[in-house]
Structure formats: C-alpha cells, structure tokens
Amino acid sequence: MHRQNFRLFLLLLLTMILVVIFYVSRERTIYYWDFIGYQRTMINQVNNFYESPLKPLEAARLSLRDEYNALFTLPLLPIMLLLGNTASRQTYILSLALVYLLPYLFVIGWISKRIIPNKTPDPFRIAVILALITPSVWLPTLRGYPDTGSAILVGLATLIYVYDDDLKSWWQIPTIGFCLMGAVLFRRHFGYSAVAFFISATLIKTIQRLFQRDEDAPLPGVLFTDIKRIAAIGLVSGLLLLVVGYPFLEKIAKTNYKVLYKSFEVTPPDVLRYFVKFYGWPTLILAIIGYLPTRRPQKVAANPKWFVAFFGLVTTILWTGWVRQNNPHYSLHFTLPIVIGLILFVYKIIKWSEHKWGTILCIGLSVFLFSNTLYWLRPEIFPQHQLYQRLFTTGTQPLQRSDYDQIVALTEHLREIAGDHEAIYVVDSAVNNNDLIRSAEQSLHPGNLILNVLESPQVDSRDFYPLETLLKADYVILSSPLQIHLAEEEQGVVSSVFYAFQENWAIAKDFKRLPARYALNYGIETSIYERLKATSPETAVETLYKIRETVGKRPGNQPDWIQITNLSADSGIHANENGHQIQTLLSNSSPHKSTMFLYLGAIPPGGTLSGQFQTDTPGCPGIKFSLLSADQTGTITGLMENATLSNSGFAFRGFPIPGENSYLLLAISPAHESQTLRGCEITVNDLSFTTP
C-alpha cells in the first residue's frame, strides 16, 4: 500500500511539473494586476532573503496590515530558492503547484476516503486523480494566485470535522479552530468559508438530532451540547486570530470592505452564470447527482458527505446573495464540494457498472473527463462552437494576446519619449492599463526600468478622483472606444478622463495627440497625448466639477484635500487622526506662484481652519497662507488674504463659507512675489477644521 501511494506521489509530481511547463510555455501575454502582483511580492521576498535570512519573516509580519499580506511567500521561499531563476514565471507557478496544489489534492483524497470508506478501488487514489484532471482545480494556481493555501486549511478543517462530527476528541476543536483562523489570515475572503463552515455544521447537527432522537437524551440538551462545541471552534479561531493576527483584525475593524469593493459586485444571476461557465454544466450536474441519497433518511443524515454538501450550498447562498463577486480564485470556495460530488458520482457509476447501462455511463464519463482536460490544455484542436463552451470548463486555457507585439511597440515608444521619468497616465482598465505597461517594461527590460507610470484610479468604490493624478501627467495613454472591466457606472473615475479627451474639455487642450497609433484587441485604437503646458487652477476646478458629475458618489478612498497646482514628486497629502499632512515644494521654476489645495469636505459654520507648518530648507523665506473660493466654472476669488501666524502655526477664523457648488481653496505662496525660491520644502501638519 505504501509503495502504491509512493508511486502515486511520483506520478502527481511528474504530472504537475509537465503541466506547468507545458501550460506556461504556451502563454504569450503580459500579466497584470493580481496575475502578477503575488509574483512580485514573492520576488521581493527572495531579495529580502538574500539580504538577510530573517528579513522575509519580518516583512510577512509587517504585511498583516496591508490589503495583500505576504504570508503565502514563506512556504514558497525554500522551493523558489531550490529551483533557481526566481524571477521566472515558470518557477513561480511550479512552486505554487508543488507547495499548495499538490497537498490540496491529497486533502481532497483524504476527505473522500472518509466519506466513502471501505470501497474498491481506493477512494483516495480515485479522488486525487480525478481532482488532478479537473481544470478548475488548477486555474487559480496557473493564474498566479496563492489562495489554494487557504483552501488546504479549510479542507483540513473539513477532514477533521467529518472524522467525528460529534467533536468528542479533545484535539479536534483547537485544530479546526487553528485551520480556519489560518485560512482567513492567509487570504481574507476565506472568512466566508469559515462562516459557511459554522452554519453548515450547525444545520447538519440539527438535522441529525431530529432524525436520531434518543428518549434518554432530550433533543434540546443534546443539540445545545453540539452547538457549544461548534461555538468553541469559533472562539478558538477568534482568540488565535487576536493573538497571531492582531494587525490584520485591526485593519478589518477599520475598513468597511463591503462598501470599499461594492463596485466589483454583480447581480446574483451573473454570479451563477460565471461559475456555471467556469465549471461547465455537465460537471455541476454530475456533482449534484453524486450527492443524491440512495438510503433511507436516518442513514442519510448520518453520512458525512452531507456536511460537504451543506457547505457547498451555504457557500453558494453567501456568494450569490452577499459577496457577489467573480474571479478565478473565488472558485476555490466551491471546488471542494464540487469535486467531492464528482467522486461520489464516480462511485455510483462503479456500483452500477455491473449493468449494461452502467458500463455505458462509465465510458461516457471517461470520454467527458478526457475531453474536458484536452479542451483545457489544447483548445485549438476543437472547432469554434458554443457547444464546447457549454460542455467544458471555459476561461481556463493558456493566456494569449494577439496584440502582444502592439503592446511591446507601445512600451518601447514610451521609453523613447518618456524615458527621463516623465509621468504617464493610462486611462483604460480592460485591454490596456497602468499595470500592464509596468509589467510589459519589466518583461522587456528587467533591471532597467525607466518609465514613471502613475497609479491611476480604476474603481469608484475603492479609489479616488483622477484629477490630481491627471494634473501630474506629462503623457496620457488613451484607448478608444472606452475600455472598462466593470459596469460604467462603477468606473466613473476611468470614463470621466476618457470623456475629457473625447469631448475636448478644457484640460484636454493642455495636451496634443501624437501621430503614433496602436491597434489592440477587439478593434481598439490606442493613442498617446503629450502635455503642452501646465493646467491652470481655473481649468483644474472646472475639470473636477465635470469629473464629479460623471462619477456621482464620492470615491471610497478620496481624501478631503486635492492639490491642484505645482504637483511634483515632493508633494503629497496624507490623512491622519489629527487631520491632514500636506507636503509641497515652492520654487521659482514651478508653473504657478501659489500651490493650491482644494477642499472637498463639509465646512463647519463659524469654524477655524488651522495647521502647523515647518520648512526643512535652510534660508527658506517667509510663507503666506491664503483662502480662496472657486465656483463650478473655475472662477477663483479671494476670501481671506493672510492667516493669523503664531509659533509656526496658522489659523483662519471667521472666513466666509463658499456658496453651493463652490470649493474652498488653501493657497501657499511666498510672502513677497519678488522673493527668489530655489526649492522651499514645506510641510503642513494637523491641517483641520475646528468649531467654536
């Protein structure tokens, strides 16, 4: 038996290596966003290791406060170093497959053996092989997601629970609690799997007790004991998360992710359509048939497969009703119950195979599984027909861009014209985007990156108004028609800049369109606009008004202050618990004499605007702070010429509040226009409004 399992392990190892090499070698694309983001984090951790073997641990600990933590890199690090060529896509994907996907297959096998005990052939080996040839099991790994690590932990929690769902062994509760805590800490969205776990366990125990009543053990008392044990798992998970991942919990407590990612939400039917297409109708139907009972209700309730079935059902309800997001890595929430359902169907067929029609089903299933795998790896050998897209798993094929050469040409041209760190703004978010240009340069010129591609906003609920970034831009990359990857009403921060150039807003006249054109996929034409002059504060205010009309609701991460003149690498606005910090640079070489900041928040009646300022440049001359008002046409008028200055602080008291559809502006300028400024660095701290 051990020799057979060792042979199976070698078969899996060899298959994974060959599939990864074959799959990645067939891709001809430029990865961006999540598809490359985790790999970048991994490369950074490898570099950290070369600096100090302990530095990756510290970096992972500090990353717990970030949107995407680096915990996944720690198990990958040894094999990445062993394989070498750590910047290679193939090395990264192979490491993911060996460290996360391979153990996940074994977890599925162990769960299957517990659910289908004492069967021939061995359920463990059948389950592992079946999972191996299921494309949807592979895809998150092949796209570069480390989320299978969390799926392993949820799978282990499931395995331990179905080992004895009465939770009578002392080690079960803390171990399940640790696994669920680890899954959530590893990848935040697996918190929904943890919720589904607790709901499913409670439901299945309730149903079991209803079917297995014992006169000597009253139902309320027995059920209460069951629920206490399930709740103890949650308590262990919470305490461990508090101890191990406090920064992670603090981040969650301060962030409303439902609001932040609302723009990514789709309708429940769209969620179902996405995952049905992802797995394929036959796969889902066969999995459902696999769960159908063949015994009387009393025995059905006791079968551990029903926990997995309820887990899949509750997850589906949560995802379609609450989360409502689509992406390949989210499929891991459904993969376990679907693959287990397929395995149960296989054993139904094995049981029926002694009949003639059972043999036909066996042959039909084998043909389908082989064809599904072939369609995944070699889709080009199948005719282009909707039938195959409905039958087989779609969206899992190797990524290939027919406009690859055009993206390369665009990137090389940008290096020619903007190679001196000029700022580049990319308007699109679908076929072309800022991260794609960065990745293209990294792929073409590793170690020699010269492009300054700005972080342009993409999604309304998560990002910020595009004005400040657009004002920094020396070049704008624009594709036509409008390119978005969500509903247009959720990407006003993208469409507003597109319309600014298409409709020739005033700000578009500060740029000129260069002759070069690039033909991208889907009939898209990409152009480059070069800045001719700095945008005036009047035009900036007028543009902001139009952007706000297009976007509608204020973007989720938009600060109260926007800098509208003299933007540079030395300028910035940061919110803190005491208000805002502003950093800017005054110089005679700046396009405007005054550096202006526009306020978007509510102004309290009779309030005082104050702050503390300091200059880090020796010999920096006197500074003047002024308040102005700007209406929707961009007309700017003065409100209060000089602030009250005292001990490096300033305050505006009793100033008139701008009218409706007008903005308050704070201007920082030299005290005298004739002053010579060669670079006066100014920091304003604790900028805030106070009420009397």
C-alpha positions in Angstrom: 0.0 0.0 0.0 2.8 2.4 0.9 4.6 1.6 -2.3 1.4 2.3 -4.3 1.0 5.6 -2.6 4.6 6.5 -3.3 4.1 5.7 -7.0 1.0 7.9 -7.0 3.0 10.7 -5.4 5.7 10.4 -8.1 3.0 10.3 -10.8 1.4 13.5 -9.4 4.8 15.2 -9.1 5.8 14.4 -12.6 2.4 15.4 -14.0 2.4 18.7 -12.2 5.9 19.6 -13.5 5.0 18.7 -17.1 1.6 20.5 -17.0 3.1 23.7 -15.6 5.9 23.7 -18.1 3.5 23.0 -21.0 0.9 25.5 -19.8 3.2 28.4 -19.1 5.3 27.9 -22.3 2.1 28.2 -24.3 1.1 31.6 -22.8 2.0 34.7 -24.8 0.7 37.5 -22.7 1.6 40.3 -20.3 0.4 39.6 -16.8 -1.0 42.5 -14.7 -2.9 43.2 -11.5 -3.4 40.0 -9.4 -2.0 37.8 -12.1 1.5 39.3 -11.5 1.1 41.0 -8.1 1.7 37.9 -6.0 4.7 37.0 -8.1 6.2 40.5 -7.5 5.7 40.0 -3.7 7.4 36.6 -4.0 10.4 38.1 -5.9 10.7 40.9 -3.2 10.8 38.2 -0.5 13.5 36.3 -2.3 15.5 39.5 -2.5 14.8 40.1 1.2 16.2 36.6 2.0 19.4 37.4 0.1 19.8 40.5 2.3 19.1 38.6 5.5 17.5 35.1 6.0 15.2 36.6 8.7 14.1 39.6 6.7 11.2 37.7 4.9 9.7 36.8 8.3 9.7 40.4 9.4 8.3 41.5 6.1 5.5 39.0 6.3 4.7 40.1 9.8 4.6 43.8 8.8 2.4 43.0 5.8 -0.5 41.9 8.0 -1.7 45.5 7.9 -1.7 45.5 4.1 -4.5 44.7 1.7 -2.5 41.8 0.5 -0.2 40.2 3.1 3.0 38.2 2.3 2.3 35.1 4.5 2.0 32.9 1.4 5.6 33.6 0.5 7.1 31.8 3.5 6.3 28.2 2.5 7.2 29.0 -1.1 10.6 30.5 -0.3 12.7 27.3 0.1 11.5 25.7 -3.2 11.9 29.0 -5.1 15.5 29.2 -3.9 16.0 25.5 -4.7 14.6 25.8 -8.3 16.6 28.9 -9.0 15.7 31.6 -11.6 13.5 33.2 -9.1 12.2 35.9 -11.4 10.8 33.3 -13.9 7.1 32.9 -14.3 7.6 29.1 -14.7 9.5 28.9 -11.4 6.8 30.8 -9.5 3.9 28.8 -10.9 5.7 25.5 -10.3 6.4 26.5 -6.7 2.7 27.3 -6.2 1.7 23.9 -7.7 4.2 21.8 -5.6 3.7 23.7 -2.3 -0.1 24.3 -2.4 -1.8 22.4 -5.2 -0.2 19.1 -4.6 -1.2 18.9 -0.8 -4.7 20.2 -1.7 -5.1 17.1 -3.9 -4.2 14.9 -1.0 -6.6 16.7 1.3 -9.4 16.0 -1.2 -8.3 12.4 -1.3 -8.4 12.0 2.5 -11.8 13.6 2.7 -13.1 11.3 0.0 -11.7 8.2 1.8 -13.5 9.3 5.0 -16.8 9.9 3.1 -16.6 6.7 1.0 -14.9 4.2 3.4 -14.1 0.5 2.6 -14.6 0.8 -1.1 -12.7 -0.7 -4.1 -10.9 0.9 -5.9 -9.4 3.1 -3.2 -11.3 6.4 -2.9 -8.2 8.2 -2.0 -6.4 7.5 -5.3 -9.5 7.9 -7.4 -10.2 11.3 -5.8 -6.6 12.5 -6.2 -6.5 11.5 -9.9 -10.0 13.0 -10.6 -9.0 16.3 -8.9 -5.7 16.3 -10.9 -7.6 16.2 -14.3 -10.2 18.8 -13.3 -9.2 22.1 -14.9 -11.0 24.3 -12.4 -8.8 22.8 -9.6 -5.7 24.1 -11.4 -6.7 27.5 -12.6 -6.1 29.7 -9.5 -2.6 28.3 -9.3 -1.9 28.7 -13.1 -3.1 32.3 -12.9 -0.6 33.0 -10.1 -2.9 33.0 -7.0 -1.7 31.5 -3.8 -5.2 31.1 -2.5 -5.0 27.3 -2.6 -3.1 27.6 0.6 -6.3 28.8 2.3 -8.3 26.1 0.6 -5.9 23.5 2.1 -6.6 24.7 5.6 -10.4 24.8 5.0 -10.1 21.3 3.6 -8.2 20.1 6.7 -10.8 21.6 8.9 -13.5 19.7 7.0 -11.5 16.5 7.2 -11.1 16.8 11.0 -14.8 17.6 11.4 -16.1 14.6 9.3 -13.6 12.4 11.2 -16.0 12.7 14.1 -18.7 15.3 13.7 -19.6 15.0 17.4 -16.2 16.6 18.2 -15.5 14.2 21.1 -11.8 14.1 20.7 -10.0 16.8 22.6 -7.8 17.8 19.8 -10.5 18.4 17.2 -11.8 21.8 18.4 -8.4 23.5 18.7 -7.1 22.0 15.5 -10.2 23.0 13.4 -10.1 26.5 15.0 -6.4 26.8 14.1 -7.1 25.8 10.5 -10.0 28.2 10.0 -8.0 31.0 11.6 -5.1 30.3 9.3 -7.3 30.2 6.2 -8.7 33.6 7.0 -5.3 35.1 7.9 -3.7 33.7 4.8 -6.4 35.1 2.4 -9.1 37.4 3.8 -12.0 36.3 1.6 -11.9 32.8 3.1 -13.7 34.3 6.1 -16.8 33.5 4.1 -15.7 29.8 4.0 -15.3 30.0 7.8 -18.9 31.4 8.1 -20.2 28.7 5.8 -18.4 26.0 7.9 -20.1 27.1 11.1 -23.5 27.5 9.5 -23.2 24.1 7.8 -22.0 22.3 11.0 -24.9 23.8 13.0 -27.5 22.8 10.3 -26.3 19.3 9.8 -26.1 18.6 13.6 -29.7 19.9 13.9 -30.9 17.7 11.2 -29.1 14.7 12.6 -30.6 15.1 16.0 -34.1 15.4 14.6 -33.6 12.1 12.8 -31.8 10.4 15.7 -33.9 11.2 18.7 -33.0 9.4 21.9 -35.6 9.2 24.7 -32.8 9.1 27.3 -31.2 12.2 25.8 -33.6 15.1 25.3 -33.2 16.9 22.0 -32.6 20.4 23.4 -29.9 19.3 25.7 -28.0 17.2 23.1 -28.3 19.9 20.5 -27.1 22.5 22.9 -24.0 20.5 23.6 -23.4 20.2 19.8 -23.7 23.9 19.3 -21.5 24.7 22.3 -18.7 22.6 20.7 -19.2 24.3 17.3 -19.1 27.7 19.0 -15.9 26.6 20.8 -14.3 26.3 17.4 -15.2 29.8 16.6 -13.9 31.0 20.0 -10.6 29.3 19.4 -10.3 30.8 15.9 -11.1 34.3 17.2 -8.6 34.1 20.1 -5.8 32.7 17.8 -6.6 35.5 15.3 -6.4 38.1 18.0 -3.0 36.8 19.2 -1.4 36.0 15.9 -3.0 38.4 13.6 -4.0 41.5 15.6 -2.8 44.0 12.9 -4.9 42.0 10.4 -8.0 42.3 12.7 -7.3 46.0 13.3 -7.3 46.6 9.6 -10.6 44.7 9.1 -12.2 46.6 12.0 -11.3 50.0 10.4 -12.3 49.1 6.9 -15.8 48.5 5.5 -14.9 46.1 2.8 -18.5 45.7 1.7 -18.6 49.4 0.8 -15.0 49.5 -0.5 -15.5 46.7 -3.0 -19.1 47.5 -3.8 -18.2 48.5 -7.4 -17.0 44.9 -8.0 -20.4 43.4 -7.1 -22.5 41.8 -9.8 -26.1 40.6 -9.8 -26.8 37.1 -8.3 -27.7 35.7 -11.8 -24.3 37.0 -13.1 -22.5 35.2 -10.2 -24.3 31.9 -11.1 -23.6 32.3 -14.8 -19.9 33.0 -14.2 -19.3 29.9 -12.1 -21.6 27.7 -14.2 -19.5 28.7 -17.2 -16.3 28.2 -15.2 -17.1 24.6 -14.2 -19.3 23.6 -17.1 -22.9 22.4 -16.9 -22.0 18.7 -17.1 -19.6 18.9 -14.2 -22.1 20.6 -12.0 -25.0 18.3 -12.9 -22.8 15.2 -12.2 -21.7 16.6 -8.9 -25.3 17.2 -7.8 -26.3 13.7 -8.8 -23.4 12.4 -6.8 -24.9 13.8 -3.6 -28.4 12.4 -4.2 -29.3 10.0 -1.5 -29.8 6.3 -2.1 -30.7 5.3 1.5 -33.5 6.0 4.0 -33.4 9.4 5.8 -32.0 8.2 9.1 -28.8 7.0 7.4 -28.7 9.9 5.0 -28.5 12.3 7.9 -25.5 10.5 9.4 -23.5 10.4 6.2 -20.5 12.9 6.5 -20.9 13.7 2.8 -23.9 15.9 3.8 -21.7 18.3 5.7 -19.7 18.9 2.5 -23.0 19.2 0.5 -24.4 21.8 3.0 -21.0 23.6 3.0 -21.3 24.0 -0.8 -25.0 25.1 -0.6 -24.4 27.6 2.1 -21.3 29.0 0.3 -23.4 29.4 -2.9 -26.1 31.3 -1.0 -23.5 33.5 0.7 -21.6 34.2 -2.5 -24.6 34.9 -4.7 -26.6 36.8 -2.1 -23.9 38.8 -0.2 -20.4 38.7 -1.7 -21.5 38.8 -5.4 -18.0 38.9 -7.0 -16.5 36.9 -9.8 -12.8 35.9 -10.2 -10.9 32.6 -10.8 -9.5 32.4 -7.2 -13.0 32.7 -5.7 -13.8 29.3 -7.4 -11.8 27.7 -4.6 -14.8 28.2 -2.3 -16.8 25.8 -4.4 -14.1 23.4 -5.7 -14.1 21.1 -2.7 -17.8 20.3 -2.7 -18.0 20.1 -6.5 -15.0 17.7 -6.7 -16.4 15.5 -3.9 -19.7 15.4 -5.7 -17.9 14.2 -8.8 -16.2 11.5 -6.8 -19.5 10.4 -5.3 -20.9 10.2 -8.8 -18.0 8.0 -9.9 -18.7 5.5 -7.2 -22.4 5.5 -8.1 -21.3 4.5 -11.7 -18.9 1.9 -10.3 -21.8 0.4 -8.4 -24.0 0.4 -11.5 -21.2 -0.9 -13.8 -22.4 -4.5 -13.4 -25.3 -3.4 -15.5 -25.0 -2.8 -19.2 -26.2 0.9 -19.0 -23.8 1.4 -16.1 -20.9 0.4 -18.3 -22.0 2.9 -20.9 -22.1 5.6 -18.3 -18.5 4.7 -17.2 -17.3 5.0 -20.8 -19.2 8.3 -21.3 -17.8 9.8 -18.1 -14.3 8.8 -19.1 -14.7 10.4 -22.5 -16.1 13.6 -21.0 -13.3 13.9 -18.4 -10.6 13.3 -21.1 -12.2 15.8 -23.5 -12.6 18.4 -20.7 -8.9 18.1 -19.9 -7.9 18.3 -23.5 -10.1 21.3 -24.1 -8.3 23.0 -21.2 -4.8 22.3 -22.4 -5.3 22.3 -26.2 -8.5 24.3 -27.0 -7.3 25.0 -30.6 -7.9 21.4 -31.7 -11.7 21.8 -31.1 -14.0 23.6 -33.5 -15.0 27.1 -32.5 -18.5 26.3 -31.4 -20.7 27.3 -28.4 -21.4 23.7 -27.7 -17.9 23.1 -26.4 -18.0 26.3 -24.3 -21.1 25.0 -22.6 -20.0 21.4 -22.1 -16.4 22.0 -20.9 -14.7 24.3 -18.4 -14.0 27.6 -20.1 -11.7 30.5 -19.3 -9.0 28.1 -18.1 -6.9 28.0 -21.3 -3.4 29.4 -21.5 -3.5 33.2 -21.9 -2.5 34.6 -25.3 -2.7 38.1 -26.6 -2.9 38.6 -30.4 -1.9 42.2 -29.8 1.2 41.3 -27.9 3.5 42.9 -30.5 1.5 46.2 -30.4 1.8 46.4 -26.6 5.6 45.8 -27.0 5.7 48.6 -29.6 3.8 51.0 -27.3 6.0 50.3 -24.4 9.2 50.8 -26.4 7.8 54.1 -27.8 7.1 55.3 -24.3 10.6 54.5 -23.3 11.8 56.7 -26.1 9.7 59.7 -25.4 9.2 59.5 -21.7 12.5 57.8 -20.6 13.5 60.7 -18.4 11.0 59.9 -15.7 8.1 61.8 -17.3 4.8 60.9 -15.7 2.5 58.7 -17.7 -1.3 58.4 -17.1 -3.1 55.3 -18.6 -6.8 55.8 -18.8 -8.0 52.3 -19.7 -8.7 49.5 -17.3 -9.6 46.5 -19.5 -7.4 45.7 -22.6 -4.8 48.2 -21.5 -4.0 49.7 -18.1 -1.2 51.2 -16.0 -0.1 47.8 -14.5 0.1 46.2 -18.0 2.5 48.9 -19.1 4.6 48.4 -16.0 4.6 44.7 -16.5 5.5 45.0 -20.2 8.5 47.1 -19.4 9.6 44.7 -16.6 9.3 41.8 -19.0 11.2 43.5 -21.8 13.8 45.3 -19.7 14.2 43.6 -16.3 16.6 45.6 -14.1 16.4 48.6 -16.4 13.0 50.3 -15.6 12.8 53.9 -16.6 9.0 54.5 -17.1 7.1 56.5 -14.5 3.6 55.1 -14.8 1.2 56.8 -12.4 -1.2 55.0 -10.2 -4.5 55.9 -12.0 -7.8 55.1 -10.3 -9.9 52.2 -11.7 -12.9 51.6 -9.5 -15.2 54.2 -7.9 -15.9 52.5 -4.6 -12.3 51.7 -3.9 -10.2 54.6 -5.4 -10.2 58.4 -5.8 -10.9 61.2 -8.3 -8.5 61.1 -11.2 -7.8 64.9 -11.2 -4.7 65.1 -9.1 -3.0 62.2 -10.9 -4.0 63.7 -14.3 -2.5 67.0 -13.4 0.8 65.3 -12.7 0.8 63.6 -16.1 3.2 64.5 -18.9 1.7 61.9 -21.2 -1.8 60.3 -21.3 -2.4 56.9 -22.9 -6.0 56.7 -24.2 -7.8 53.8 -25.9 -11.0 54.2 -27.9 -13.7 53.1 -27.5 -13.9 53.4 -23.7 -12.3 50.4 -22.0 -13.7 49.3 -18.6 -13.9 45.9 -17.0 -16.9 46.6 -14.7 -20.2 48.5 -15.3 -19.6 52.0 -16.5 -21.5 53.5 -13.5 -18.9 51.8 -11.3 -15.9 53.2 -13.2 -16.7 56.8 -13.5 -13.1 57.5 -12.4 -12.0 56.0 -15.7 -14.8 57.1 -18.0 -14.5 60.8 -16.9 -10.9 61.1 -18.1 -11.9 59.3 -21.4 -14.7 61.8 -22.0 -12.4 64.7 -21.1 -10.3 63.9 -24.2 -13.1 62.6 -26.4 -15.3 65.7 -25.7 -12.3 68.1 -25.7 -12.8 69.5 -22.2 -10.6 72.5 -21.3 -8.0 70.2 -19.7 -7.6 68.3 -23.0 -6.4 71.5 -24.7 -3.3 71.3 -22.4 -2.2 68.2 -24.4 -1.6 67.3 -28.1 -2.3 63.9 -29.7 0.9 62.3 -31.1 0.8 60.6 -34.5 1.5 57.1 -33.4 -1.5 54.7 -33.2 -1.6 51.1 -31.8 -4.2 48.6 -32.8 -5.1 46.4 -29.8 -7.6 43.5 -29.5 -11.3 43.9 -30.1 -10.8 46.8 -32.6 -9.3 49.2 -30.0 -7.1 52.0 -31.1 -4.6 53.4 -28.5 -3.1 56.9 -28.8 -0.6 59.0 -26.8 -1.3 62.6 -25.7 1.7 64.8 -24.8 1.3 67.7 -22.3 1.9 71.2 -23.9 1.5 73.3 -20.8 0.6 73.1 -17.1 -3.1 73.1 -16.3 -4.3 76.3 -14.8 -6.1 76.2 -11.4 -9.2 77.5 -13.1 -9.2 74.6 -15.6 -8.5 72.2 -12.8 -11.5 73.3 -10.8 -13.8 73.2 -13.8 -12.5 69.7 -14.6 -13.1 68.5 -11.1 -16.7 69.7 -11.3 -17.3 67.7 -14.5 -15.5 64.6 -13.1 -17.8 64.7 -10.0 -20.8 64.9 -12.3 -19.6 61.8 -14.2 -18.6 59.8 -11.1 -21.5 60.6 -8.9 -20.9 59.4 -5.4 -17.6 60.3 -3.9 -15.0 57.6 -4.4 -14.2 55.4 -1.5 -10.6 56.5 -0.8 -10.8 60.1 -1.8 -9.1 62.4 0.7 -10.8 65.7 1.7 -8.0 67.7 0.1 -6.7 67.7 -3.5 -3.6 69.6 -4.7 -4.4 71.4 -8.0 -1.2 73.3 -8.8 2.6 72.6 -8.7 2.3 68.9 -8.3 5.6 67.0 -8.1 7.3 64.0 -6.6 7.9 66.1 -3.5 4.2 66.9 -2.9 1.6 64.8 -1.2 -1.5 64.7 1.1 -1.9 62.2 3.9 -4.8 61.8 6.3 -4.1 61.1 9.9 -6.0 61.1 13.2 -5.2 64.8 13.7 -6.4 65.9 10.3 -4.2 66.0 7.2 -0.5 66.5 6.4 0.5 68.4 3.3 3.9 68.4 1.7 4.8 70.7 -1.1 7.7 72.5 -2.8 7.8 76.2 -3.6 10.2 77.2 -6.4 10.5 80.0 -9.0 10.7 77.2 -11.6 7.3 75.9 -10.6 4.5 76.6 -13.2 2.4 78.6 -10.7 3.4 81.1 -8.0 1.0 79.6 -5.5 0.5 76.0 -4.5 -3.2 75.4 -4.2 -5.2 72.8 -2.3 -8.9 72.3 -2.8 -11.2 71.1 0.0 -14.0 68.6 -0.7 -15.3 68.0 2.8 -18.0 69.8 4.8 -17.0 73.2 6.3 -18.4 73.8 9.8 -20.2 77.2 10.2 -18.0 79.6 12.1 -15.2 77.1 12.1 -11.5 77.7 12.1 -9.0 76.2 9.6 -5.6 75.7 11.2 -2.4 73.8 10.9 1.3 73.7 11.9 3.9 74.3 9.3 7.6 73.8 9.0 10.3 74.4 6.3 13.1 71.9 6.0 15.1 74.1 3.6 17.7 76.4 5.3 17.1 80.0 4.5 13.6 79.4 3.2 11.9 82.9 3.1 8.6 83.9 4.5 5.5 82.0 3.6 1.9 83.3 3.1 -1.3 81.3 3.5 -4.5 82.5 1.8 -8.0 81.3 1.4 -9.9 81.5 -1.8 -13.2 80.3 -3.3 -13.8 78.7 -6.7 -17.1 78.0 -8.5 -18.0 75.3 -11.0 -16.8 77.5 -13.9 -13.4 77.7 -12.4 -13.7 81.4 -11.4 -11.4 82.0 -8.3 -12.0 84.8 -5.8 -10.2 85.7 -2.6 -11.7 85.1 0.8 -9.0 85.9 3.3 -5.6 87.1 2.2 -3.5 86.3 5.3 -3.8 83.8 8.0 -3.0 84.5 11.7 0.5 83.2 12.2 2.0 82.1 15.6 4.8 79.7 16.6 4.9 78.0 13.2 1.2 77.7 13.1 -1.5 79.4 11.1 -5.3 79.8 11.5 -8.2 81.3 9.5 -11.0 82.4 11.7 -14.4 83.7 10.7 -13.9 83.3 7.0 -17.0 83.3 4.7 -18.0 79.8 3.6 -18.1 79.4 -0.2 -21.6 79.0 -1.7 -23.3 76.0 -3.2 -21.3 74.3 -6.0 -18.2 76.2 -4.9 -15.0 75.0 -3.4 -12.7 76.3 -0.6 -9.0 76.7 -1.7 -5.9 77.0 0.5 -3.0 78.7 -1.3 0.6 78.6 -0.1 2.9 81.2 -1.6 6.0 83.3 -0.9 5.2 86.3 1.3 6.5 88.6 -1.4 6.3 88.0 -5.1 9.8 89.2 -5.7 11.4 86.5 -3.5 13.8 84.1 -5.0 12.9 80.5 -4.3 15.2 77.7 -5.3 13.3 74.9 -3.6 11.5 75.6 -0.4 10.1 72.4 1.1 7.1 73.0 3.2 5.2 70.6 5.5 1.8 71.4 7.0 0.8 69.1 9.9 -2.6 68.8 11.7 -4.5 70.7 9.0 -8.1 70.5 10.2 -11.3 72.5 10.9 -12.3 73.2 14.5 -15.6 74.6 15.7 -16.0 77.3 18.3 
